[in-house]
Amino acid sequence: MVLSTDPRATAESLRTITPHREGDAWRRVTTVEIPEVGPAARTYGVEDVPVPEGDSRTLRMVLTQTYVPVPGTTDQVVLISGAGPVLDLAEAFHDIFDAVTSTFRII
């Protein structure tokens, strides 16, 4: 199955994670405008990330992922991902990841 690279369609295909109690993992899905690049789909939150194969544990991380469509293609996106382990600084990490992503350019 080929997924659309349209940022709105990409965002609609990604799932949110709703926490059920304080301290649970969560994820929000949105679209953002990257200067000189255009619209992109984004997820951000605090998620449980699996460790390498063969290990059943997960790491809880602050995570932002931005899906940028590659101009002139209908089947390619660039994934810009930022992660950090300090959950108490989640909001600050999301701001930093947003600032870094805003510098992305396709040359």
N, C-alpha and C positions, 0 to 999 in steps of 0.2 A: 504494500500500500504506500503510495507516494503522498506525502503531506504537503499542503500548500505552504508557500513561503510568504504569503501575505501576512503581515504582522497581526491583523485582527483575527484571521483564521487560525494562526498559530496560537494566539492567546486563548481562543475558544477551545483549542484541542488540549491545552494544559490544564491540570486540575489544581484547584485550591486545596489546602489542608486547613481544616477548622479545628482549633484546639478545643478539647472538651473540659480541660481544667488548667489552672495555672501551671506553667512549666512544660506543657505539651508542645510538640513540634507544630509549626504552622507555616503556611505558604500563601502568598497573595499573587495574583496574576494580573498584569496590566499591559498597556502599550506605552512606550515612551518615544520622544522625538530626540534623535541624536543630531546635534548640529552638523551640517554639511554632509550628512548621511541619509537622514530621513527617519521614518517610523520603524520601530522594532518592538517585538514582544519581550516581556520581561517577567520573571518570577523572582520573588524575594521572600525571605523568611528565615526561620530557624528549623532545620531539617535533620533527620537521622540519615547519615551517609554511610553506606556499607564500606567496611574495610576490605582489603584485597581478598580475592577468591580463596576459598578454603577456610575462612574465618567467619563465623556467624555473627560477630559483634558489629555494632554500628558506632559511629561517632556523631554526637550532636554538634552541628556547625551552623554558624551564620552563613547563609548562602544567597548569592544573587546570580542569576543567569539571564543574559540578554541574547536574544536570537535576532541577528541582523541579516536580512535578505541580501544576497550578492546581486548587485545590479546586472541586468542583462541575462540573468538566468531565471529559471522557474523551478529549480530543484536543489539550490544550494543556499545554506545559511552559514554565517560565522557565529559560533557560540563563544561569547565572552563571559567567563565565569570567575567569580570571586568568592572565597571562603575564608572564614576565620573561626578560631576556637573559643573566643571570649564572648560568651552569650550575653553577659551584662552590658556589652558595648555594641549590641546588635544594631541599634539605630545609627550609631556613628559609623559602623562598618558599611551599612547600606549606603550612607551618604558618601563615603570614600569610594565604594565600588561604582556608584553613579558618576562621581566626578571623573574617575579613571575612564569609564566607558564613554563619557562625553568627549574624550580626546581621540576616540577611534576614528580612523579614516580609511577608506578603500582607495588605494592609489592605482 
